[in-house]
Amino acid sequence: MRLLITGSNGLLGQKLLGRLHQQPGVTLLATARGANRLADVFPTVPFTVLDVTDAAQVDRVIGEWQPTHVVHTAAMTNVDECELNQDACWRQNVTATENLARACAAHGVHLTHLSTDFIFDGSRGLLAEDAVPNPISHYGRSKLAAEQAVQRVPDLRWAIARTVLVYGVVHGGGRTNIVLWVRDSLRAGKPIKVVSDQWRTPTLAEDLAEGCWLLARHDAQGIYHLSGREYLTPYDIAQRVAAYFSLDASLIERVDASTFSQPAQRPLRTGFVIDKAARELGYQPHSFAEGIGIVSAQAG
């Protein structure tokens, strides 16, 4: 296998490199729009700059490197930023995916595309792959349009991996995650407000990377839901983090989503049924308690 990863500087891209850089029979190519942030961590993994919004560049890199598989993790994922910068969001999430899908089809490459629970409206939770999408934010609309773009390209071998509230430790800085934010706030004695009316199945980044690897390895075809199993609110998550580290849970204030003024709407209830991925791929995510432990060990 020759596996090309887009967005290798991001959280999921980094975890895929970590999982696969020593995998027998797999040759990796890391790509990102900016400079390689992981040259010191994975010095043996080749890297090339790739702007996935540039169709000619995408076709050239795939034609020259000739991967058997592409895992497309690059995206604009800040939901509020997507709402405020809609053209940039569409270019990075939809145009880029169209470029990759066409190039993969032309060169006979299997494409695994990453999508999100934000394609749903939040009217009900624990969703299987056949649930009907109805996005309520520009981010959600862009990710649904990207899914549709993948499915429209003739002769493309594809899998779509949808996921939920991914958390993990990113090398070289970047956005924090809910586990470390709660831990560090409580350690500092800082009161925090956490919503209790949004439901998710939080996903450890290492589990998502494993799921993407399973999709590529099996040449899977179709839509798969990849997340954790436990159905939790951010408030539940904060309480569990406090308990895990023996911190003062009285600093956690339960609020509802209306407390925060944000440009983009969030679905209230999502969360995934992951039975298909478990049955067909052998996908087995860690428990949330195990995930806290893994994040804590990496973050120090």
C-alpha positions in Angstrom: 0.0 0.0 0.0 1.1 3.5 -0.8 -1.0 5.8 1.4 -1.2 9.6 1.0 -2.5 11.6 3.9 -3.9 15.2 3.4 -3.8 17.5 6.4 -0.8 15.6 8.1 -0.2 18.6 10.4 -3.6 18.3 12.0 -4.7 16.1 14.9 -6.0 13.2 12.9 -3.2 13.4 10.3 -0.7 13.2 13.1 -2.3 10.2 14.7 -2.4 8.4 11.3 1.3 9.0 10.9 1.9 7.7 14.4 -0.2 4.6 13.7 1.2 3.8 10.3 4.8 5.0 10.0 6.1 1.6 11.0 3.3 -0.5 9.6 4.7 -3.4 7.4 3.8 -3.1 3.8 2.7 0.5 4.0 4.6 3.5 2.4 3.3 6.9 3.6 3.3 10.3 2.0 2.4 13.1 4.4 1.0 16.3 2.8 -0.2 19.6 4.2 -0.7 23.1 3.0 2.0 24.6 5.2 5.4 23.4 6.3 5.9 20.0 7.8 5.4 20.3 11.6 6.3 16.7 12.2 9.7 16.4 10.5 11.4 15.9 13.9 8.8 13.3 15.0 8.6 11.2 11.9 11.9 12.0 10.0 11.6 8.9 7.8 8.1 9.8 6.4 8.4 11.7 3.1 6.5 15.0 3.0 5.3 17.3 0.2 3.4 20.6 0.4 -0.1 20.2 -1.1 -2.8 22.8 -1.4 -5.9 20.6 -1.9 -7.8 23.6 -3.2 -5.5 23.6 -6.3 -6.9 21.0 -8.8 -3.8 21.0 -10.9 -1.5 20.5 -7.9 -3.6 17.7 -6.6 -3.6 15.8 -9.9 0.1 16.3 -10.3 1.0 15.0 -6.8 -1.3 12.0 -7.1 0.0 11.3 -10.6 3.7 11.5 -9.6 3.4 9.7 -6.3 0.9 7.1 -7.4 -0.7 6.2 -4.1 -3.1 3.2 -3.8 -5.0 5.0 -1.1 -5.7 8.6 0.0 -7.1 9.5 3.5 -8.4 13.0 3.2 -8.3 14.7 6.7 -7.6 18.3 5.6 -10.5 20.6 6.2 -11.6 23.9 7.8 -13.2 22.6 11.0 -13.7 25.7 13.2 -17.5 25.9 13.1 -17.7 29.6 13.9 -14.9 30.5 11.5 -16.8 28.6 8.7 -19.9 30.6 9.5 -18.0 33.9 9.3 -15.8 33.0 6.3 -18.1 31.0 4.1 -16.2 31.2 0.8 -13.0 30.0 2.4 -15.0 27.2 4.1 -16.5 26.1 0.8 -13.2 26.2 -1.0 -11.4 24.1 1.7 -14.1 21.6 2.4 -16.0 21.2 -0.9 -13.7 22.3 -3.7 -10.8 20.5 -2.2 -12.7 17.3 -1.9 -14.0 17.5 -5.5 -10.4 17.9 -6.6 -9.2 14.9 -4.7 -12.2 12.7 -5.7 -11.7 13.4 -9.4 -7.9 12.8 -9.2 -8.4 9.6 -7.2 -10.9 8.3 -9.8 -8.6 9.2 -12.7 -5.7 7.4 -11.1 -7.6 4.4 -9.7 -7.0 5.4 -6.0 -9.2 4.5 -3.1 -10.3 7.6 -1.2 -11.3 7.7 2.5 -13.0 11.0 3.2 -13.6 12.5 6.7 -17.0 13.9 7.6 -18.9 14.9 10.7 -22.0 14.6 12.9 -22.6 18.3 12.1 -24.4 17.3 8.9 -27.3 16.5 11.1 -29.8 18.9 12.7 -29.6 17.6 16.3 -33.3 16.7 16.5 -32.3 13.1 17.6 -29.3 11.3 18.8 -27.5 8.0 18.3 -27.6 8.0 14.6 -26.9 5.2 12.2 -25.4 5.6 8.7 -28.9 5.8 7.1 -30.0 8.8 9.2 -31.2 11.7 7.0 -28.8 14.7 7.0 -30.1 18.2 7.6 -27.2 20.6 8.5 -27.9 23.8 10.5 -24.5 25.5 10.0 -22.4 26.5 7.0 -19.8 24.0 8.2 -22.3 21.3 8.2 -23.6 22.3 4.8 -20.1 22.3 3.4 -19.3 18.8 4.8 -22.6 17.4 3.4 -21.8 18.9 0.0 -18.3 17.3 0.2 -19.9 13.9 0.9 -22.2 14.3 -2.0 -19.2 15.3 -4.2 -17.4 12.1 -3.3 -20.5 10.0 -4.1 -21.0 11.7 -7.5 -17.7 11.0 -9.1 -17.9 8.1 -11.6 -15.6 5.1 -11.1 -14.3 6.3 -7.7 -13.7 3.7 -4.9 -14.6 5.6 -1.8 -15.4 5.4 1.9 -16.8 8.2 4.0 -15.9 8.2 7.7 -18.2 10.4 9.8 -17.1 11.2 13.4 -18.0 13.1 16.5 -16.3 15.5 18.9 -12.7 14.3 18.4 -10.3 14.8 21.3 -6.6 14.2 21.6 -3.1 15.7 21.9 -1.7 17.5 18.9 2.1 17.9 18.5 3.4 21.4 18.0 0.5 23.3 19.5 -2.9 24.1 18.1 -6.3 24.0 19.5 -6.7 22.4 22.9 -9.3 19.7 23.6 -12.1 19.4 26.1 -10.3 16.9 28.4 -7.2 19.0 28.9 -9.2 22.2 29.0 -11.3 20.9 31.9 -8.3 19.3 33.7 -6.1 22.4 33.4 -8.9 24.8 34.4 -9.8 22.8 37.5 -6.2 22.4 38.5 -5.8 26.2 38.3 -8.9 26.6 40.5 -10.8 28.3 37.7 -14.6 28.0 37.5 -15.9 26.8 34.1 -19.3 26.8 32.5 -20.1 23.6 30.6 -23.2 22.8 28.6 -25.5 20.0 29.6 -28.0 20.0 26.7 -25.7 18.8 23.9 -25.2 15.1 23.5 -22.3 13.4 21.7 -20.3 10.2 21.5 -16.8 11.7 22.0 -14.0 10.1 19.9 -10.4 9.6 20.8 -8.2 10.7 17.9 -6.2 7.5 18.0 -9.5 5.5 17.6 -10.5 7.6 14.6 -7.1 7.0 13.0 -7.4 3.3 13.6 -10.9 3.4 12.0 -9.5 5.3 8.9 -6.7 2.7 8.6 -9.3 -0.1 8.7 -11.4 1.5 6.0 -8.3 1.9 3.7 -7.0 -1.6 4.5 -10.3 -3.2 3.7 -10.9 -1.0 0.6 -14.2 -0.3 2.3 -17.0 1.2 0.2 -19.8 3.3 1.7 -20.5 5.4 4.7 -19.2 4.4 8.2 -19.8 6.0 11.6 -16.6 6.1 13.7 -16.8 7.4 17.3 -16.7 6.4 20.9 -19.6 4.4 22.3 -20.5 6.5 25.4 -23.3 9.0 25.0 -22.3 12.1 27.0 -22.9 15.8 27.3 -19.9 18.1 27.7 -21.1 18.5 31.4 -20.8 14.7 31.8 -17.4 14.8 30.2 -16.2 17.5 32.6 -17.5 15.6 35.6 -15.7 12.5 34.5 -12.5 14.4 33.9 -12.8 15.9 37.4 -13.3 12.5 38.9 -10.4 10.9 37.0 -7.9 13.5 38.3 -9.6 13.9 41.7 -10.3 17.6 41.1 -12.9 19.9 42.5 -16.1 19.3 40.5 -17.9 22.1 42.3 -16.0 24.5 40.0 -18.0 23.1 37.0 -21.2 25.1 36.4 -24.0 23.4 34.5 -25.4 25.7 31.8 -27.3 25.3 28.5 -26.2 26.2 25.0 -28.1 29.5 25.1 -25.5 30.8 27.6 -23.0 31.2 24.8 -23.3 33.5 21.9 -21.8 31.8 18.9 -22.0 32.7 15.2 -22.9 29.1 14.2 -25.7 26.9 15.5 -24.7 23.5 17.0 -26.9 20.4 16.8 -28.2 19.5 20.3 -28.2 15.7 19.9 -26.0 13.7 17.6 -23.8 10.7 18.6 -23.4 7.6 16.5 -24.3 4.0 16.4 -21.0 2.3 15.4 -22.3 -1.3 15.0 -21.5 -1.3 11.2 -17.9 -0.4 11.7 -17.5 -2.8 14.5 -19.1 -5.7 12.5 -17.5 -5.0 9.1 -14.1 -3.6 10.1 -13.5 -4.8 13.6 -13.5 -1.2 14.9 -13.3 -1.2 18.7 -12.8 2.2 20.3 -11.4 2.8 23.8 -13.8 3.7 26.7 -13.9 7.4 27.6 -12.0 6.7 30.8 -9.2 5.0 28.8 -9.2 8.0 26.4 -8.7 10.4 29.4 -5.7 8.3 30.4 -4.2 8.3 27.0 -4.6 12.0 26.6 -3.2 12.6 30.1 -0.1 10.4 29.5 0.7 12.3 26.2 0.1 15.8 27.6 1.9 15.3 30.9 
